[in-house]
């Protein structure tokens, strides 16, 4: 079941394009945040981000989800 907190985490990472920066802003550990996003991706059966050493970028599925959730809030 998707939790509201996962959506908040997802949107903050998308905004900052960095899991580390999002973790700091959200006052959670980076491993915990990464695990939450992995769980969300597994539950949705899609990949939300492309990860690299320079940060993260939304995939096409991630962009659609970001737009959906932003308009819902």
Rosetta constraint file for C-alpha pairs under 8 A:
AtomPair CA 1 CA 43 HARMONIC 7.46 0.50
AtomPair CA 2 CA 6 HARMONIC 6.92 0.50
AtomPair CA 2 CA 7 HARMONIC 7.95 0.50
AtomPair CA 2 CA 40 HARMONIC 6.76 0.50
AtomPair CA 2 CA 43 HARMONIC 7.43 0.50
AtomPair CA 3 CA 7 HARMONIC 6.88 0.50
AtomPair CA 4 CA 8 HARMONIC 6.45 0.50
AtomPair CA 5 CA 9 HARMONIC 6.17 0.50
AtomPair CA 6 CA 10 HARMONIC 6.03 0.50
AtomPair CA 6 CA 36 HARMONIC 6.37 0.50
AtomPair CA 6 CA 37 HARMONIC 6.79 0.50
AtomPair CA 6 CA 40 HARMONIC 6.81 0.50
AtomPair CA 7 CA 11 HARMONIC 6.14 0.50
AtomPair CA 7 CA 69 HARMONIC 7.41 0.50
AtomPair CA 8 CA 12 HARMONIC 6.18 0.50
AtomPair CA 9 CA 13 HARMONIC 6.22 0.50
AtomPair CA 9 CA 22 HARMONIC 7.54 0.50
AtomPair CA 9 CA 26 HARMONIC 7.70 0.50
AtomPair CA 9 CA 33 HARMONIC 7.19 0.50
AtomPair CA 9 CA 37 HARMONIC 7.52 0.50
AtomPair CA 10 CA 14 HARMONIC 6.18 0.50
AtomPair CA 10 CA 37 HARMONIC 6.72 0.50
AtomPair CA 10 CA 66 HARMONIC 7.93 0.50
AtomPair CA 11 CA 15 HARMONIC 6.08 0.50
AtomPair CA 11 CA 66 HARMONIC 6.45 0.50
AtomPair CA 11 CA 69 HARMONIC 7.98 0.50
AtomPair CA 11 CA 70 HARMONIC 7.73 0.50
AtomPair CA 12 CA 16 HARMONIC 6.16 0.50
AtomPair CA 12 CA 22 HARMONIC 5.79 0.50
AtomPair CA 13 CA 17 HARMONIC 5.39 0.50
AtomPair CA 13 CA 18 HARMONIC 5.65 0.50
AtomPair CA 13 CA 19 HARMONIC 5.61 0.50
AtomPair CA 13 CA 21 HARMONIC 7.79 0.50
AtomPair CA 13 CA 22 HARMONIC 5.28 0.50
AtomPair CA 13 CA 56 HARMONIC 7.92 0.50
AtomPair CA 14 CA 18 HARMONIC 7.55 0.50
AtomPair CA 14 CA 56 HARMONIC 7.75 0.50
AtomPair CA 14 CA 57 HARMONIC 7.32 0.50
AtomPair CA 14 CA 58 HARMONIC 6.67 0.50
AtomPair CA 14 CA 66 HARMONIC 7.61 0.50
AtomPair CA 16 CA 21 HARMONIC 6.69 0.50
AtomPair CA 16 CA 22 HARMONIC 6.35 0.50
AtomPair CA 17 CA 55 HARMONIC 5.82 0.50
AtomPair CA 17 CA 56 HARMONIC 5.10 0.50
AtomPair CA 17 CA 57 HARMONIC 6.23 0.50
AtomPair CA 18 CA 22 HARMONIC 6.08 0.50
AtomPair CA 18 CA 55 HARMONIC 4.83 0.50
AtomPair CA 18 CA 56 HARMONIC 5.66 0.50
AtomPair CA 19 CA 23 HARMONIC 5.98 0.50
AtomPair CA 19 CA 30 HARMONIC 6.65 0.50
AtomPair CA 19 CA 33 HARMONIC 7.33 0.50
AtomPair CA 19 CA 34 HARMONIC 7.11 0.50
AtomPair CA 19 CA 55 HARMONIC 7.17 0.50
AtomPair CA 19 CA 56 HARMONIC 7.36 0.50
AtomPair CA 20 CA 24 HARMONIC 6.38 0.50
AtomPair CA 20 CA 30 HARMONIC 5.78 0.50
AtomPair CA 21 CA 25 HARMONIC 6.30 0.50
AtomPair CA 22 CA 26 HARMONIC 5.98 0.50
AtomPair CA 23 CA 27 HARMONIC 5.84 0.50
AtomPair CA 23 CA 28 HARMONIC 5.09 0.50
AtomPair CA 23 CA 29 HARMONIC 5.79 0.50
AtomPair CA 23 CA 30 HARMONIC 5.33 0.50
AtomPair CA 23 CA 33 HARMONIC 6.40 0.50
AtomPair CA 24 CA 28 HARMONIC 6.51 0.50
AtomPair CA 24 CA 29 HARMONIC 7.50 0.50
AtomPair CA 24 CA 30 HARMONIC 7.94 0.50
AtomPair CA 28 CA 32 HARMONIC 6.78 0.50
AtomPair CA 28 CA 33 HARMONIC 6.66 0.50
AtomPair CA 29 CA 33 HARMONIC 6.26 0.50
AtomPair CA 30 CA 34 HARMONIC 6.07 0.50
AtomPair CA 31 CA 35 HARMONIC 6.10 0.50
AtomPair CA 32 CA 36 HARMONIC 6.18 0.50
AtomPair CA 33 CA 37 HARMONIC 6.32 0.50
AtomPair CA 34 CA 38 HARMONIC 6.14 0.50
AtomPair CA 35 CA 39 HARMONIC 6.08 0.50
AtomPair CA 36 CA 40 HARMONIC 6.23 0.50
AtomPair CA 37 CA 41 HARMONIC 6.10 0.50
AtomPair CA 38 CA 42 HARMONIC 6.11 0.50
AtomPair CA 39 CA 43 HARMONIC 6.07 0.50
AtomPair CA 40 CA 44 HARMONIC 6.11 0.50
AtomPair CA 41 CA 45 HARMONIC 5.64 0.50
AtomPair CA 41 CA 46 HARMONIC 5.32 0.50
AtomPair CA 41 CA 47 HARMONIC 5.55 0.50
AtomPair CA 41 CA 48 HARMONIC 6.43 0.50
AtomPair CA 42 CA 46 HARMONIC 6.79 0.50
AtomPair CA 46 CA 61 HARMONIC 6.93 0.50
AtomPair CA 47 CA 59 HARMONIC 6.91 0.50
AtomPair CA 47 CA 61 HARMONIC 6.94 0.50
AtomPair CA 47 CA 62 HARMONIC 6.99 0.50
AtomPair CA 48 CA 58 HARMONIC 5.85 0.50
AtomPair CA 48 CA 59 HARMONIC 5.50 0.50
AtomPair CA 48 CA 60 HARMONIC 7.81 0.50
AtomPair CA 48 CA 61 HARMONIC 6.01 0.50
AtomPair CA 48 CA 62 HARMONIC 4.06 0.50
AtomPair CA 48 CA 63 HARMONIC 7.73 0.50
AtomPair CA 49 CA 56 HARMONIC 5.92 0.50
AtomPair CA 49 CA 57 HARMONIC 5.37 0.50
AtomPair CA 49 CA 58 HARMONIC 4.48 0.50
AtomPair CA 49 CA 59 HARMONIC 5.26 0.50
AtomPair CA 49 CA 62 HARMONIC 6.34 0.50
AtomPair CA 50 CA 56 HARMONIC 5.52 0.50
AtomPair CA 50 CA 57 HARMONIC 5.22 0.50
AtomPair CA 50 CA 58 HARMONIC 6.25 0.50
AtomPair CA 50 CA 59 HARMONIC 6.24 0.50
AtomPair CA 51 CA 55 HARMONIC 6.10 0.50
AtomPair CA 51 CA 56 HARMONIC 4.55 0.50
AtomPair CA 51 CA 57 HARMONIC 6.67 0.50
AtomPair CA 52 CA 56 HARMONIC 6.11 0.50
AtomPair CA 58 CA 62 HARMONIC 5.00 0.50
AtomPair CA 58 CA 63 HARMONIC 5.71 0.50
AtomPair CA 59 CA 63 HARMONIC 6.12 0.50
AtomPair CA 60 CA 64 HARMONIC 6.37 0.50
AtomPair CA 61 CA 65 HARMONIC 6.23 0.50
AtomPair CA 62 CA 66 HARMONIC 5.96 0.50
AtomPair CA 63 CA 67 HARMONIC 6.21 0.50
AtomPair CA 64 CA 68 HARMONIC 6.21 0.50
AtomPair CA 65 CA 69 HARMONIC 6.04 0.50
AtomPair CA 66 CA 70 HARMONIC 5.89 0.50
AtomPair CA 67 CA 71 HARMONIC 6.18 0.50
AtomPair CA 68 CA 72 HARMONIC 6.34 0.50
AtomPair CA 69 CA 73 HARMONIC 6.34 0.50
